[in-house]
Amino acid sequence: MFAAASPHDELLVAELMDRCLGIETREYGDGRVALEVYLDAAAPWFDAARLAARLGVELVGSETVEDRDWMAAYRQAARPFELGRNFEIDPSEPATADPLPPVAAASRRRLSLPARRAFGTGSHATTRLAVELLEDLAAVGAVAGRTALDLGCGTGILAFVALALGARGATALDVDPAAVFQARLNSARNHLWPRLVAAPVSALAPDRQFDLVLANVLPENLDALEEAEVARRLVPGGQLVLSGVLASRADEIAGRWRLRGLLPSRQREAEEWVAWVFEAPGRP
C-alpha cells in the first residue's frame, strides 16, 4: 500500500495502471490518498521502495496474498451498462463458452466482455472517451468502409466497436499475449473478427497503413520511436483516436503529436482524462 498526496496519486496510477492487476484508492481524511496496488509477486521490474522514492510517496506496507480470480465476484454481480450512443456492455460471465450476444435495446449493440485481467470492459473513462470519439467519426462517415488498427487492444473493445460501426477490417495488437488470448475469446463471443496479434506495432509489415489508429494507452507506454511508428502507419488524411491521457498533461501530449505532423480535430474530456482525434496531413 502507498500513501500519497495529490497530484502524486495520479502519477502513481499512471505509472502502474497497465502493469498491475488492480488498484483501489481511498481517502485518509488528511489530504492524503491510500492506494492499494495488486501486483504479480514475480514481476521482475517492480521495486516498491524505489518507486515510492522516485514519485515522492510513502510505502506503507506490503503483503503476499493468495492467487485467485479477483474478478469472479464482480462478474457474478455485474449487470449490462450503456456505452456511448450505440453500445451496451455485458461484463458478466457468459452462460456458455461461445454465446450469441443477448438482444439489447433495439437502438444498441450488446458486446459481451467478461471482466478479467485484460483492460477495456468499457467502464473506465478513457475507454468511454475513445468509443464516443469513434461514434463521432462514424456519424460523419469516417468509419464505415475504412481500416482500423487497435493499438494496445486489451479485451479488443475498440476493434469490436470499429467493426460494429462499419469498418471493413481491423487489426488489434497487444504486447501482452494474455490480453490477445482474451480478445480472441471475446471475438468469438461477439462474432466480430479483427485480426489479433501479440506484437508491437513495429512488427507489422513495413508498408502496412490504416485509415484509423485507435490507441487507449498511457503516454508512458509510447516512447518517441513508437510515436513515430504510429504516425507513419496512418494513410494521408487518416485519423488517430488517442485516449489515456490525464488532463493535467493535455498540452504536453498534444504538442508531442503536433511535432509528428498530426493536428487535433476533436477533443473530449471526462473526469480527469482527455482524448482526441488527430488528423494526418494530406488526402486519403
Phi, psi and chi 1 to 4 in degrees:
 res  aa     phi    psi   chi1   chi2   chi3   chi4
   1 MET       -  140.7  179.1 -171.0  -68.3      -
   2 PHE  -115.0  150.4  -61.6   90.3      -      -
   3 ALA  -118.3  131.8      -      -      -      -
   4 ALA  -145.3  149.7      -      -      -      -
   5 ALA  -101.7  142.9      -      -      -      -
   6 SER   -59.0  138.9 -177.4      -      -      -
   7 PRO   -94.2   13.0   35.7  -36.1      -      -
   8 HIS   -65.2  -29.1  -64.2  -67.2      -      -
   9 ASP   -65.5  -37.0   60.5  -43.2      -      -
  10 GLU   -65.9  -39.4  -68.1 -175.8   -2.0      -
  11 LEU   -63.7  -40.1  -66.7  173.5      -      -
  12 LEU   -66.8  -43.4 -175.1   62.6      -      -
  13 VAL   -61.4  -44.8  170.4      -      -      -
  14 ALA   -61.8  -36.0      -      -      -      -
  15 GLU   -68.0  -35.7  179.5   90.1   16.9      -
  16 LEU  -108.4  -12.5  -66.4  174.3      -      -
  17 MET   -56.8  -39.6 -169.5  168.1   69.3      -
  18 ASP   -91.9    1.3   71.8  -39.9      -      -
  19 ARG  -116.3   -2.0  -58.5 -154.6 -121.1  179.5
  20 CYS  -115.5  169.7   68.0      -      -      -
  21 LEU   -87.3  -16.5  -52.4  179.4      -      -
  22 GLY   171.7  154.7      -      -      -      -
  23 ILE  -134.4  130.8  -60.5  177.8      -      -
  24 GLU  -118.8  139.0  -64.5 -178.6   20.8      -
  25 THR  -124.6  150.3   63.3      -      -      -
  26 ARG  -153.5  152.9   65.9  173.1 -176.8  -89.1
  27 GLU   -81.7  136.1  -60.6  -71.9  -21.7      -
  28 TYR   -78.1  -27.8  -93.3  132.1      -      -
  29 GLY    98.3   -3.8      -      -      -      -
  30 ASP  -120.2   24.9   59.4   -1.5      -      -
  31 GLY    91.0   -4.2      -      -      -      -
  32 ARG  -104.3  160.5  -65.6 -175.6  -58.4  160.6
  33 VAL  -122.8  135.6  177.5      -      -      -
  34 ALA   -96.2  132.0      -      -      -      -
  35 LEU  -121.5  115.6  -62.7   99.1      -      -
  36 GLU   -93.8  115.6  -67.2 -171.2    8.9      -
  37 VAL  -111.8  124.5 -177.6      -      -      -
  38 TYR  -101.5  122.8  -62.1   89.2      -      -
  39 LEU  -131.4  158.1  -61.4  140.9      -      -
  40 ASP   -71.6  119.0 -177.9   -8.0      -      -
  41 ALA   -61.6  -20.6      -      -      -      -
  42 ALA   -91.0    1.2      -      -      -      -
  43 ALA   -61.8  116.2      -      -      -      -
  44 PRO   -73.5  -19.4   26.7  -34.2      -      -
  45 TRP   -82.4  -16.2   58.4  -91.5      -      -
  46 PHE   -92.4  122.0 -175.8   69.8      -      -
  47 ASP  -128.0   99.0 -175.5  -33.6      -      -
  48 ALA   -60.3  -42.8      -      -      -      -
  49 ALA   -65.2  -41.3      -      -      -      -
  50 ARG   -67.2  -41.0 -178.7  176.4  -62.4  177.1
  51 LEU   -63.3  -43.3  178.6   64.1      -      -
  52 ALA   -60.4  -42.9      -      -      -      -
  53 ALA   -65.8  -40.0      -      -      -      -
  54 ARG   -66.4  -38.6  178.7  161.7   63.0   84.1
  55 LEU   -93.5   -3.4  -64.3 -178.4      -      -
  56 GLY    72.6   33.8      -      -      -      -
  57 VAL  -116.2  168.2  -59.0      -      -      -
  58 GLU  -101.2  129.5  177.3 -173.4   -3.7      -
  59 LEU   -85.9  108.7  175.9   61.1      -      -
  60 VAL   -78.4  -38.7  178.4      -      -      -
  61 GLY   169.1  172.7      -      -      -      -
  62 SER  -149.8  156.9   62.8      -      -      -
  63 GLU  -152.6  156.6   63.8  175.4  -52.3      -
  64 THR   -94.1  130.6  -58.5      -      -      -
  65 VAL  -118.7  157.1  -64.5      -      -      -
  66 GLU   -65.0  147.6   62.9  175.6  -52.0      -
  67 ASP   -78.9  123.7 -174.8   20.2      -      -
  68 ARG  -156.3  171.4   57.5 -169.9  174.3   92.7
  69 ASP   -78.4   96.7 -175.1   -8.3      -      -
  70 TRP   -69.1  -19.4  -66.5   96.8      -      -
  71 MET   -93.3   -3.4  -57.8  -60.4  -68.5      -
  72 ALA   -60.3  -46.3      -      -      -      -
  73 ALA   -64.7  -38.9      -      -      -      -
  74 TYR   -62.7  -45.6  172.1   80.0      -      -
  75 ARG   -61.0  -36.0  -68.9 -163.8  -57.9  -87.4
  76 GLN   -66.6  -36.2 -174.9  174.3    7.1      -
  77 ALA   -94.3  -12.1      -      -      -      -
  78 ALA   -66.7  148.3      -      -      -      -
  79 ARG  -127.1  153.1  -64.3  -66.9 -179.0  -92.0
  80 PRO   -58.0  147.7  -24.8   35.9      -      -
  81 PHE  -139.4  155.8   59.0   89.1      -      -
  82 GLU   -79.9  144.7  -65.3 -179.2  -10.3      -
  83 LEU  -134.0  121.4  177.5   63.6      -      -
  84 GLY    61.5 -151.9      -      -      -      -
  85 ARG   -97.4  -12.7  -59.6 -177.3  -65.3  -83.1
  86 ASN  -124.8   -4.7  -62.6  -77.3      -      -
  87 PHE  -128.6  156.3  -63.0   92.9      -      -
  88 GLU  -132.4  130.6 -176.2  175.4  -87.9      -
  89 ILE  -106.5  132.1  -54.4  -61.2      -      -
  90 ASP  -111.9  103.2 -174.1   -5.0      -      -
  91 PRO   -89.9    7.8   33.1  -32.3      -      -
  92 SER   -80.5  169.9   64.0      -      -      -
  93 GLU   -74.1  125.5 -170.7   66.4   55.6      -
  94 PRO   -64.1  151.1  -17.2   29.4      -      -
  95 ALA   -69.9  -29.2      -      -      -      -
  96 THR  -130.5  170.0   63.5      -      -      -
  97 ALA   -67.5  -31.6      -      -      -      -
  98 ASP  -137.9   70.2 -178.8   19.9      -      -
  99 PRO   -81.4  153.0   33.3  -35.2      -      -
 100 LEU   -72.2  137.4  -73.4  169.1      -      -
 101 PRO   -57.4  133.1  -21.4   32.3      -      -
 102 PRO   -59.4  154.3  -17.8   29.4      -      -
 103 VAL   -72.9  123.7  176.1      -      -      -
 104 ALA   -95.2 -170.7      -      -      -      -
 105 ALA   -55.6  148.1      -      -      -      -
 106 ALA   -56.1  -29.1      -      -      -      -
 107 SER   -90.3    0.2   60.4      -      -      -
 108 ARG  -128.7  143.5  -68.7 -176.9  178.2  -92.6
 109 ARG   -94.0  124.0  167.2   74.0 -179.9  -96.8
 110 ARG   -88.6  133.6  179.4  174.9  -70.6 -170.8
 111 LEU  -113.7  128.8  -62.5  176.8      -      -
 112 SER   -90.5  112.7  173.1      -      -      -
 113 LEU  -135.2   79.4  -60.9  172.7      -      -
 114 PRO   -56.6  132.1  -21.8   32.7      -      -
 115 ALA   -68.6  116.5      -      -      -      -
 116 ARG  -138.3 -155.2  -71.1 -170.7  173.1   84.3
 117 ARG   -73.0  -28.5  -75.1  178.3   56.8  179.3
 118 ALA   -66.0  138.7      -      -      -      -
 119 PHE   -80.4  144.4 -179.7   77.7      -      -
 120 GLY   112.9   54.6      -      -      -      -
 121 THR   -89.9   -3.1   56.6      -      -      -
 122 GLY   101.6   -7.7      -      -      -      -
 123 SER   -84.3  -21.9   59.9      -      -      -
 124 HIS   -80.4  146.6 -164.5  -86.5      -      -
 125 ALA   -59.1  -36.1      -      -      -      -
 126 THR   -65.6  -37.9   60.6      -      -      -
 127 THR   -68.7  -42.3  -50.4      -      -      -
 128 ARG   -59.3  -43.7  -64.0 -160.6  -54.5  -88.6
 129 LEU   -61.9  -43.4  -71.9  169.7      -      -
 130 ALA   -63.0  -42.4      -      -      -      -
 131 VAL   -64.7  -42.4  169.2      -      -      -
 132 GLU   -63.5  -38.6  -70.9  168.0    1.9      -
 133 LEU   -67.8  -38.0  -74.9  172.3      -      -
 134 LEU   -61.4  -40.8  -94.0  171.9      -      -
 135 GLU   -64.9  -37.8  -69.4  177.6  -37.5      -
 136 ASP   -59.7  -44.2  -69.9  -14.8      -      -
 137 LEU   -65.9  -40.2  -68.0  176.4      -      -
 138 ALA   -62.1  -34.7      -      -      -      -
 139 ALA   -66.0  -22.2      -      -      -      -
 140 VAL  -109.2   18.8  -64.2      -      -      -
 141 GLY    75.4   23.9      -      -      -      -
 142 ALA  -103.0   15.3      -      -      -      -
 143 VAL  -122.4  -46.7  175.6      -      -      -
 144 ALA   -56.6  130.4      -      -      -      -
 145 GLY    79.1    4.0      -      -      -      -
 146 ARG  -105.0  165.7  -53.2 -177.0   80.7 -163.7
 147 THR  -101.3  145.5   57.8      -      -      -
 148 ALA  -131.1  146.2      -      -      -      -
 149 LEU  -119.5  120.6  170.6   64.6      -      -
 150 ASP   -99.6  109.7 -178.7   -1.1      -      -
 151 LEU   -98.3  120.4 -177.4   63.2      -      -
 152 GLY    72.5   58.3      -      -      -      -
 153 CYS   -71.6  -24.5   65.8      -      -      -
 154 GLY    58.0 -120.8      -      -      -      -
 155 THR   -70.5  -14.3   61.8      -      -      -
 156 GLY    94.0    7.6      -      -      -      -
 157 ILE   -58.8  -42.0 -176.3  170.6      -      -
 158 LEU   -71.2  -35.4  -64.6 -175.9      -      -
 159 ALA   -64.4  -40.9      -      -      -      -
 160 PHE   -64.3  -43.0  -60.3  146.7      -      -
 161 VAL   -62.1  -44.5  165.9      -      -      -
 162 ALA   -59.7  -44.8      -      -      -      -
 163 LEU   -64.7  -42.4  -69.1  170.3      -      -
 164 ALA   -64.8  -26.9      -      -      -      -
 165 LEU   -87.1    2.6  -69.3  173.4      -      -
 166 GLY   112.0    2.4      -      -      -      -
 167 ALA   -58.5  141.5      -      -      -      -
 168 ARG   -83.4   -7.8   65.2  178.5  171.7   87.1
 169 GLY  -173.6  151.3      -      -      -      -
 170 ALA  -144.9  140.1      -      -      -      -
 171 THR  -115.6  131.4  -61.8      -      -      -
 172 ALA  -121.0  124.1      -      -      -      -
 173 LEU  -116.6  145.2  -56.6 -178.9      -      -
 174 ASP  -153.6  140.0 -156.5  -62.1      -      -
 175 VAL   -78.7  -10.3  -65.1      -      -      -
 176 ASP   -94.0  109.8 -177.9   -1.8      -      -
 177 PRO   -58.5  -32.1  -23.0   33.9      -      -
 178 ALA   -64.0  -36.6      -      -      -      -
 179 ALA   -66.1  -42.2      -      -      -      -
 180 VAL   -65.5  -38.9  173.6      -      -      -
 181 PHE   -59.8  -44.6  177.2   79.3      -      -
 182 GLN   -65.3  -38.8 -176.3   60.4   41.1      -
 183 ALA   -63.5  -35.3      -      -      -      -
 184 ARG   -63.5  -42.9  -71.9 -171.5 -172.9  -80.0
 185 LEU   -62.0  -42.3  -65.1  177.5      -      -
 186 ASN   -65.8  -33.8  -68.5  -23.5      -      -
 187 SER   -60.6  -45.8  179.8      -      -      -
 188 ALA   -66.3  -38.1      -      -      -      -
 189 ARG   -62.0  -35.5  -70.7 -174.5  179.7  104.4
 190 ASN  -106.0   -0.8  -66.0  -74.3      -      -
 191 HIS    55.3   41.4  -56.2  -80.0      -      -
 192 LEU  -125.4  133.3  -67.3  165.7      -      -
 193 TRP  -126.7   72.9  -52.4  103.1      -      -
 194 PRO   -71.8  160.8   29.1  -35.1      -      -
 195 ARG   -80.4  121.2 -178.8 -171.4  179.4 -157.8
 196 LEU  -109.6  128.1  -68.1  155.1      -      -
 197 VAL  -138.3  131.8 -175.9      -      -      -
 198 ALA   -90.2   89.7      -      -      -      -
 199 ALA  -169.6  160.1      -      -      -      -
 200 PRO   -77.2  167.0   29.5  -35.5      -      -
 201 VAL   -62.8  -28.5   64.3      -      -      -
 202 SER   -67.1  -13.8   58.5      -      -      -
 203 ALA   -79.8  -11.9      -      -      -      -
 204 LEU   -68.3  159.0  -65.0  172.2      -      -
 205 ALA   -54.2  139.3      -      -      -      -
 206 PRO   -54.9  -31.9  -24.7   33.8      -      -
 207 ASP   -98.1    8.2   60.1  -13.7      -      -
 208 ARG   -75.4  123.1 -172.8   73.9  170.3   95.5
 209 GLN  -130.2  164.2  -69.7 -173.6  -57.0      -
 210 PHE  -136.8  154.8  -59.2   85.2      -      -
 211 ASP   -74.5  -34.4  -58.5  -59.7      -      -
 212 LEU  -131.0  135.2  -66.0  166.5      -      -
 213 VAL  -117.5  128.9  173.9      -      -      -
 214 LEU  -113.7  118.4  -40.9  171.6      -      -
 215 ALA  -135.7  101.7      -      -      -      -
 216 ASN  -103.5   80.7  180.0   18.1      -      -
 217 VAL  -138.7  152.6  -64.5      -      -      -
 218 LEU   -71.3  144.4  -65.2  171.7      -      -
 219 PRO   -56.0  -31.1  -24.2   33.1      -      -
 220 GLU   -64.2  -18.1  -67.8   77.5    9.1      -
 221 ASN   -89.6   -0.2  -68.5  -18.6      -      -
 222 LEU  -125.0  106.6  -69.2  175.1      -      -
 223 ASP   -82.4 -178.7   60.9   24.5      -      -
 224 ALA   -60.1  -40.2      -      -      -      -
 225 LEU   -66.5  -39.7  -70.6  175.7      -      -
 226 GLU   -69.7  -37.2  -70.2  168.0  -41.2      -
 227 GLU   -60.8  -44.2  -74.3 -177.8   -3.4      -
 228 ALA   -62.5  -37.7      -      -      -      -
 229 GLU   -65.8  -42.3 -176.5   74.6   14.7      -
 230 VAL   -61.5  -47.6  169.5      -      -      -
 231 ALA   -60.6  -37.3      -      -      -      -
 232 ARG   -68.7  -23.1 -170.3  175.5   69.3   80.5
 233 ARG   -80.4   -6.2  -64.2  -66.6  175.0  172.5
 234 LEU   -87.6  134.4  -77.8  169.1      -      -
 235 VAL   -67.9  160.4  -58.7      -      -      -
 236 PRO   -54.7  128.7  -27.4   36.4      -      -
 237 GLY    82.4    1.7      -      -      -      -
 238 GLY   -71.8  171.8      -      -      -      -
 239 GLN  -131.7  138.9  -68.8  153.5  -43.5      -
 240 LEU  -107.2  121.1  165.7   66.2      -      -
 241 VAL   -96.0  111.2  176.0      -      -      -
 242 LEU  -116.6  123.9  179.3   70.8      -      -
 243 SER  -132.7  178.5 -170.4      -      -      -
 244 GLY    94.1   18.2      -      -      -      -
 245 VAL  -113.3  128.2  177.6      -      -      -
 246 LEU   -66.3  139.0  -71.8  167.6      -      -
 247 ALA   -58.8  -29.0      -      -      -      -
 248 SER   -65.9  -16.1   58.9      -      -      -
 249 ARG  -112.0   13.2  -59.8 -173.7   62.7 -170.6
 250 ALA   -59.1  -47.9      -      -      -      -
 251 ASP   -63.3  -42.5  -68.9  -17.0      -      -
 252 GLU   -60.3  -49.1  170.3 -157.5  -10.9      -
 253 ILE   -71.7  -42.0  -58.5  -55.2      -      -
 254 ALA   -60.0  -38.3      -      -      -      -
 255 GLY   -63.5  -36.4      -      -      -      -
 256 ARG   -63.0  -39.8  -82.3  166.1   38.4  178.6
 257 TRP   -76.8  -29.5  -71.4   99.1      -      -
 258 ARG   -60.9  -37.7  -74.4 -170.5  178.6   96.3
 259 LEU   -64.6  -21.4  -69.9  175.3      -      -
 260 ARG   -85.6    1.1  -57.5  -70.9  175.0 -162.4
 261 GLY    90.2    7.7      -      -      -      -
 262 LEU  -101.7  134.4  -54.9 -176.7      -      -
 263 LEU  -114.2  134.8  -63.1  178.0      -      -
 264 PRO   -69.4  133.4   24.4  -31.6      -      -
 265 SER  -117.4  -22.6   62.1      -      -      -
 266 ARG  -142.1  149.9  -63.6  173.8 -175.4  -91.7
 267 GLN  -146.1  141.2  178.9  175.6  -37.0      -
 268 ARG  -135.2  150.6  -78.8 -178.6  174.2  -94.9
 269 GLU  -133.7  147.2  -63.8 -175.9   23.9      -
 270 ALA  -153.5  133.9      -      -      -      -
 271 GLU    53.0 -126.5  -60.3  170.7   15.8      -
 272 GLU  -100.5   17.7   70.3  -92.0   42.1      -
 273 TRP  -113.8  155.0  -58.1   94.6      -      -
 274 VAL  -135.2  149.5   61.4      -      -      -
 275 ALA  -143.0  154.2      -      -      -      -
 276 TRP  -135.9  163.3  -61.3  -89.7      -      -
 277 VAL  -108.2  123.8  174.6      -      -      -
 278 PHE  -106.3  141.8  -72.6   93.7      -      -
 279 GLU  -106.1  132.7  -54.9  -86.0   -8.7      -
 280 ALA   -81.1  147.2      -      -      -      -
 281 PRO   -67.6  158.5   25.1  -33.5      -      -
 282 GLY    95.6 -179.4      -      -      -      -
 283 ARG  -112.8  141.3  -68.2  179.0  175.4  -87.9
 284 PRO   -65.9      -   22.1  -29.7      -      -
